[in-house]
Amino acid sequence: MSKMYKEIGIGFIPVLLIFLAFLGINVIPILFVSVFGVSLFYMIKGRGGVGISAGGERKSKNRTPSFLTFDEIGGQDRAKKELTEALDFLIKHEEIKKLGIRPLKGILLTGPPGTGKTLMAKAAAHYTNSVYLAASGSEFVEMYVGVGASRVRDLFKEARTRAVKEGKDNAIIFIDEIDVIGGKRDGGQQREYDQTLNQLLTEMDGIHTNDAPRILIMAATNRKEMLDSALLRPGRFDRHIEVDLPDKKGRLSILDIHVKNKPLSEGVSLDVIADQTFGFSGAQLEGVLNEAAIYAMREDKVAIEQHHLASAIDKVMMGERTDKETAQEEKERVAYHELGHAIIAEIVRPGSVSQVTVSPRGKALGYVRHNPPKDHYLYTKDYIEQQIMISLGGAAAEEMFYGGRSTGSRNDFEQALSMVRNMMDSGLTSLGIIDREMVTKDQLMKENTVILDALMIRTKELLEQQRGVFEHSLAILMKEEVLSGDTFRKLFDASFSQTA
């Protein structure tokens, strides 16, 4: 029927224009406005369908990922257990109904980037045998008012339609980066954002957990504090699950999963790699193994060796090795700088230095890689002060040998200032327990200066006692460009014995 009306319209419009021209009416403005209106209509219609329509490429992306299970996600045992418990409310619908439990409407996954939030949502669809639709928060943002809200309605409608069509009782809608549309409403001029959020809230209120197909909303964000409180209340996103950075056991589990399709040489220890990758996300660990395989291919090796993995860690942390040609004098300054970091690290935490190098990588002209002995989540005042001293070691060494600092200490100072702020916020300074808004900037700056100046003095005193280490290590580092942790410790111990 719609096709017939379309054909009638196509035939009627030219006849109308010819008739108007015959009457002496200028049809050019009418023709221009008509073409502009039709073009605008199809442009809005076309853009409104991107990412939400049930056809084409988007449909294949939203297809239930039956190949992914929770067993294929490593390092998130606590989050997986909490999530499966919430999903059981969806599966065991009749059982929980007897106890009067209301099934969850929404699950919010929070945590740093690369920790597996999207993978968890896909595995949830497999676990519950649900229709799976995915969208990003940015897909709902448009310059035309009302388009975002329309897309939200279309998304929920498609979820119900596909669940009925595929004969499934459940549908999971996953919205990544929900903070784009779910940010706090401040009464400003962002009416399009507010309309989109209001529509999402309305749709979630309209979910009746006793009706089939049952819909569960899952969303992910790494900025939970930015979300509107209306989204976070019970009855909307009922369960908030933290998908955090993995601990050593989790990192080893992730490495074991991603190494299955990669050949390893005999003697390769993933346990060592798990030790050296403290603070890495799952995505970064996968990147380490991938980069290690690339290094092995460059050397025409048939298997990945331990030094490939070590280089891959540096690549993920610092970037690719560059071919910057530095002057001999500048290279020597970088060597003193990095040795300053390494010597302080070895003094305050023996055995922590893994490598010292003056080979440029990324934006760094040199660096020291440390071996964290344990995963740390709580820090004492002494520990933070020692870490600040390690950061100040490079600048202190430059002052010792050159009488001044260089711009190479900029990143070190940023880290030191960040740690001082952490001390202040944790009540570990002479200011005591404070609220930053109740303390003047002058007081904060004064305390900051006192702490950093005192630690810089301590750092210089320790380095002055180890001048022999600089002398023994500099020549080797300048020639080889890389000094292993074991070699550095031998030079350190030898110099310390002579000094004693």
C-alpha positions in Angstrom: 0.0 0.0 0.0 2.8 2.4 0.9 4.5 1.6 -2.4 1.3 2.6 -4.3 1.1 5.9 -2.5 4.7 6.6 -3.2 4.2 6.0 -6.9 1.1 8.2 -6.9 3.1 11.0 -5.2 6.0 10.7 -7.7 3.6 11.1 -10.6 1.5 13.9 -9.0 4.3 16.2 -8.1 5.7 16.9 -11.6 2.1 17.4 -12.9 1.5 19.9 -10.1 4.6 21.8 -10.9 3.8 22.0 -14.7 0.3 23.2 -13.9 1.6 26.0 -11.6 4.1 27.0 -14.2 1.3 27.2 -16.8 -0.5 29.6 -14.5 2.5 31.8 -14.5 3.7 31.0 -10.9 7.4 30.9 -10.3 8.0 27.2 -9.3 11.8 27.5 -8.7 11.5 28.6 -5.0 8.9 25.8 -4.5 11.2 23.3 -6.2 14.2 24.4 -4.1 12.3 24.2 -0.8 10.9 20.8 -1.7 14.3 19.3 -2.6 15.8 20.8 0.6 12.9 19.4 2.8 13.1 15.9 1.2 16.9 15.8 1.6 16.7 16.9 5.3 14.0 14.2 6.0 16.0 11.4 4.5 19.2 12.6 6.2 17.6 12.6 9.7 15.9 9.3 8.9 19.1 7.7 7.8 21.1 9.0 10.7 18.4 8.0 13.2 18.7 4.4 12.0 22.5 4.0 12.4 23.3 1.6 15.1 19.7 1.0 16.1 17.9 -0.5 13.2 17.5 -4.3 13.0 19.0 -4.6 9.5 22.4 -4.6 7.9 25.7 -4.5 9.6 24.4 -3.4 13.0 22.2 -6.5 13.2 25.1 -8.8 12.8 27.0 -6.9 15.6 24.1 -7.3 18.0 23.7 -11.0 17.4 24.1 -13.0 20.6 27.8 -13.9 21.1 27.3 -17.6 21.8 31.1 -18.2 21.5 32.0 -16.2 24.6 31.6 -17.6 28.1 32.6 -16.5 31.6 35.4 -19.1 31.5 37.0 -17.2 28.7 37.3 -14.1 30.9 40.2 -14.2 33.3 41.1 -12.2 36.4 37.6 -11.2 37.5 36.5 -14.0 39.7 34.7 -11.7 42.2 33.0 -9.7 39.6 31.9 -12.8 37.6 30.5 -14.4 40.8 28.5 -11.3 41.6 27.3 -11.0 38.0 26.2 -14.6 37.7 24.3 -14.3 40.9 22.4 -11.3 39.5 21.8 -13.1 36.2 20.3 -16.1 38.1 17.4 -13.9 39.0 16.7 -13.7 35.3 17.1 -17.4 34.7 15.4 -18.8 37.8 12.4 -16.6 37.3 9.8 -18.9 38.8 11.9 -19.9 41.8 12.6 -16.3 42.9 8.9 -15.4 42.3 7.9 -17.8 45.1 10.1 -15.8 47.5 8.8 -12.5 46.4 12.1 -11.3 44.9 11.9 -8.7 42.3 14.3 -9.5 39.4 16.9 -6.8 38.6 16.1 -4.3 35.9 19.6 -3.0 35.4 23.3 -3.9 36.1 26.0 -1.3 36.0 29.6 -2.4 35.4 32.2 0.1 36.6 35.9 0.2 36.5 39.0 1.3 34.6 39.2 0.9 30.8 40.3 -2.4 29.4 39.2 -4.5 32.4 36.6 -6.6 30.4 33.3 -4.8 31.0 32.1 -5.4 27.5 33.2 -9.0 27.6 31.2 -9.5 30.8 28.1 -8.2 29.1 28.6 -10.6 26.1 29.2 -13.5 28.4 26.0 -12.6 30.4 24.0 -12.9 27.2 25.4 -16.4 26.6 24.9 -17.4 30.2 21.2 -16.4 30.1 20.6 -17.5 26.5 19.3 -14.0 25.8 19.0 -11.8 22.7 21.9 -9.3 22.9 21.9 -5.8 21.6 24.8 -3.4 22.1 25.1 0.3 21.6 27.5 3.1 22.7 26.4 6.2 24.5 27.7 8.3 21.7 25.2 6.7 19.3 22.4 8.5 21.0 23.9 11.9 20.9 22.8 14.0 17.9 22.5 17.7 17.0 18.8 17.3 16.3 16.6 17.4 19.3 14.5 14.3 19.9 16.7 11.9 17.8 18.5 10.4 20.9 15.2 9.7 22.7 13.8 8.2 19.5 16.8 5.9 19.3 16.3 4.8 22.9 12.7 3.8 22.1 13.8 2.0 18.9 16.4 0.0 20.9 13.9 -1.3 23.5 11.4 -2.0 20.7 14.0 -4.0 18.7 15.0 -6.0 21.8 11.4 -7.1 22.4 10.8 -7.8 18.7 13.9 -9.9 18.3 13.3 -11.8 21.5 9.8 -12.8 20.2 11.1 -13.6 16.7 13.9 -15.8 18.0 11.7 -17.4 20.6 13.7 -16.3 23.6 12.4 -15.3 27.0 15.1 -12.7 27.8 16.9 -9.9 26.1 19.9 -8.0 27.3 20.6 -4.4 26.1 24.1 -3.3 26.7 25.0 0.4 26.6 28.7 1.2 26.7 30.0 4.5 28.0 26.6 5.4 29.5 28.0 8.5 31.1 27.7 10.2 27.7 23.9 10.2 28.0 23.5 9.5 31.7 25.4 12.4 33.1 24.1 14.5 36.0 21.4 17.0 34.9 22.3 20.5 35.9 19.4 22.5 34.4 21.6 23.8 31.6 21.0 24.1 27.9 21.8 20.5 27.0 18.2 19.7 26.3 19.0 16.8 23.9 21.0 15.0 26.5 18.2 15.5 29.1 15.5 14.2 26.7 17.6 11.1 25.9 18.2 10.4 29.6 14.6 11.0 30.5 13.5 8.5 27.8 16.0 5.9 29.1 14.6 6.4 32.6 11.0 6.1 31.3 11.8 2.9 29.4 13.5 1.3 32.4 10.4 2.2 34.5 8.3 0.5 31.8 10.2 -2.8 32.2 7.8 -5.3 33.8 10.0 -8.2 35.0 7.0 -10.5 35.1 6.3 -10.0 31.4 7.9 -12.0 28.6 10.2 -11.3 27.0 12.0 -10.0 30.1 14.6 -7.2 29.4 17.7 -6.6 31.4 19.7 -3.4 30.9 23.5 -3.6 31.3 25.7 -0.6 31.1 29.4 0.2 31.5 31.3 3.3 32.6 34.7 4.2 34.1 33.2 7.5 35.5 30.4 6.4 37.8 30.6 9.6 39.8 29.3 11.5 36.7 26.1 9.6 36.4 22.7 11.1 37.4 21.4 9.8 40.7 18.1 8.9 39.0 19.9 6.2 37.1 21.7 4.7 40.2 18.6 4.3 42.4 17.1 0.8 43.0 14.5 -0.1 40.4 16.8 1.3 37.7 20.4 0.1 38.0 19.8 -2.2 40.9 23.3 -3.8 41.0 26.6 -2.0 40.7 29.5 -4.3 40.0 33.1 -3.2 40.1 35.3 -4.7 37.4 38.7 -3.7 38.7 42.3 -4.1 37.6 43.4 -7.8 38.2 45.7 -8.8 41.0 48.6 -11.1 40.3 46.5 -14.3 40.3 44.1 -12.6 37.9 46.9 -11.4 35.6 48.3 -14.9 35.5 44.9 -16.2 34.6 44.5 -13.6 31.8 48.0 -14.4 30.4 47.1 -18.2 30.4 44.0 -17.5 28.3 45.7 -15.3 25.7 48.8 -17.4 25.4 46.9 -20.5 24.2 47.4 -19.7 20.5 51.0 -18.5 20.9 54.1 -20.8 21.0 56.3 -20.2 24.0 60.0 -21.3 24.4 61.0 -23.6 27.1 61.7 -21.8 30.3 59.4 -18.9 29.7 57.8 -17.9 33.0 54.4 -16.2 32.8 54.6 -16.0 36.6 57.5 -13.5 36.2 55.5 -11.5 33.7 52.5 -11.4 36.0 54.8 -10.0 38.7 56.2 -7.3 36.4 52.8 -6.1 35.2 51.3 -4.7 38.4 48.5 -2.3 37.4 48.0 -3.7 33.9 44.5 -4.2 32.7 43.4 -7.3 30.8 43.6 -5.4 27.5 47.2 -4.3 28.3 48.1 -7.9 29.1 46.7 -9.1 25.8 48.8 -6.4 24.2 51.9 -7.6 25.9 51.6 -11.1 24.5 50.7 -9.7 21.0 53.7 -7.4 21.0 56.0 -10.2 22.2 54.8 -12.3 19.3 55.7 -9.4 17.0 59.2 -9.2 18.4 59.6 -12.9 17.9 58.5 -12.6 14.3 61.0 -9.7 13.7 63.8 -12.0 14.9 62.5 -15.0 12.8 62.0 -17.0 15.9 59.5 -19.9 16.0 58.6 -19.3 19.6 58.3 -16.4 22.0 61.2 -16.0 24.4 61.4 -14.4 27.8 63.3 -11.3 26.5 60.5 -10.8 24.0 58.0 -10.5 26.8 60.2 -8.1 28.7 60.5 -5.9 25.7 56.8 -6.1 25.1 56.1 -4.8 28.7 58.3 -1.8 28.0 56.5 -1.3 24.7 53.1 -1.3 26.3 54.2 1.0 29.2 56.5 3.4 27.3 55.9 3.1 23.6 58.0 1.8 20.8 61.8 2.2 20.8 62.7 5.3 18.8 65.8 6.1 16.6 66.4 9.5 18.2 70.1 10.5 17.9 71.1 12.2 21.2 74.3 14.1 21.7 76.9 12.4 23.9 76.6 15.1 26.6 72.8 14.8 26.7 73.0 11.0 26.7 75.4 11.2 29.7 73.0 13.5 31.5 70.2 11.0 30.9 72.4 8.2 32.3 73.1 10.1 35.5 69.4 10.9 35.8 68.3 7.3 35.5 71.1 6.0 37.7 69.8 8.4 40.4 66.4 6.8 40.2 67.9 3.3 40.3 70.3 3.9 43.2 67.5 5.4 45.5 65.2 2.5 44.5 67.9 -0.1 45.4 68.5 1.6 48.7 64.9 1.9 49.9 63.7 -1.3 48.2 66.5 -3.7 47.7 66.1 -6.0 44.6 63.4 -3.8 43.0 65.4 -2.6 40.0 64.8 -4.7 36.9 66.5 -2.6 34.2 68.2 0.7 33.6 68.4 2.0 30.1 69.3 5.2 28.2 67.7 3.8 25.0 64.9 6.3 23.9 61.4 4.8 24.0 58.3 6.7 23.3 58.8 10.2 24.6 61.3 9.1 27.2 65.1 9.4 26.6 65.7 6.7 29.3 63.9 4.9 32.1 64.2 2.5 35.0 61.9 -0.5 35.1 61.1 -1.8 38.6 60.0 -5.2 39.8 57.1 -4.6 42.3 57.6 -7.3 44.9 53.9 -7.5 45.9 50.6 -6.0 44.9 49.9 -3.0 47.0 46.6 -1.5 47.8 47.3 0.3 51.1 50.3 2.6 51.5 51.9 3.9 54.6 53.5 7.3 55.0 57.0 5.8 54.9 56.2 3.9 51.7 54.9 7.0 49.9 57.9 9.1 51.0 60.2 6.4 49.7 58.3 6.4 46.4 58.6 10.2 46.2 62.4 9.9 46.8 62.7 7.5 43.9 60.9 10.0 41.7 63.2 12.8 42.9 66.4 10.7 42.5 66.8 11.7 38.8 66.7 15.5 39.5 68.9 15.1 42.6 71.6 13.3 40.5 71.5 16.0 37.9 72.0 18.7 40.6 75.0 16.7 42.0 76.9 16.4 38.7 75.7 19.4 36.8 74.6 21.9 39.4 71.1 22.2 38.1 68.1 20.3 36.7 66.6 19.8 33.2 63.2 19.4 31.7 63.7 15.6 31.9 62.4 15.8 35.5 59.0 17.1 34.6 57.1 13.8 34.7 59.0 12.8 37.9 57.8 16.0 39.6 54.2 15.4 38.4 54.3 11.9 40.1 55.8 13.4 43.3 53.1 16.1 43.5 50.4 13.5 42.9 51.8 11.4 45.8 52.0 14.4 48.1 48.3 15.2 47.3 47.5 11.6 48.2 49.3 12.0 51.5 47.4 15.2 52.3 44.0 13.6 51.4 44.8 10.6 53.6 45.7 12.7 56.6 49.4 11.7 56.5 50.9 15.2 56.7 51.4 17.8 59.5 48.1 19.4 58.4 46.3 16.3 59.8 42.9 15.3 58.5 41.7 18.0 56.2 39.1 19.0 53.6 40.8 20.7 50.7 38.0 23.2 50.4 38.5 24.3 54.0 42.3 24.8 53.6 43.7 27.8 51.8 45.9 27.3 48.7 48.8 29.0 50.6 48.7 26.4 53.4 48.6 23.6 50.9 51.5 25.0 48.9 53.6 25.6 52.1 53.0 22.0 53.2 53.8 20.7 49.8 57.1 22.6 49.7 58.1 21.5 53.2 57.6 17.8 52.3 59.3 17.9 48.9 62.3 20.0 50.1 62.9 17.7 53.1 62.7 14.6 50.9 65.0 16.1 48.3 67.6 16.8 51.0 67.4 13.1 52.1 67.6 11.9 48.5 70.8 14.0 47.9 72.4 12.8 51.1 71.9 9.1 50.1 73.1 9.7 46.5 76.3 11.5 47.8 77.2 8.4 49.7 76.9 6.3 46.5 79.1 8.3 44.1 81.1 5.2 43.4 78.0 3.5 42.0 77.7 6.3 39.5 81.3 6.0 38.5 81.2 2.2 38.0 77.9 2.1 36.2 78.2 5.1 33.9 80.7 3.7 31.5 78.8 0.4 31.1 75.5 2.1 30.6 76.9 4.6 28.1 78.4 1.7 26.1 75.7 -0.9 26.3 72.7 1.5 26.7 71.0 -1.2 28.9 72.0 -2.3 32.4 70.2 -5.3 33.8 69.0 -5.4 37.3 71.4 -8.1 38.3 74.4 -6.3 36.8 73.4 -3.1 38.5 73.1 -4.8 41.9 76.6 -6.3 41.5 78.1 -2.9 40.8 76.1 -1.4 43.7 77.2 -4.1 46.1 80.8 -3.7 45.0 80.8 0.0 45.4 79.0 -0.3 48.8 81.7 -2.7 50.0 84.5 -0.3 49.0 82.8 2.6 50.7 82.3 0.6 53.9 
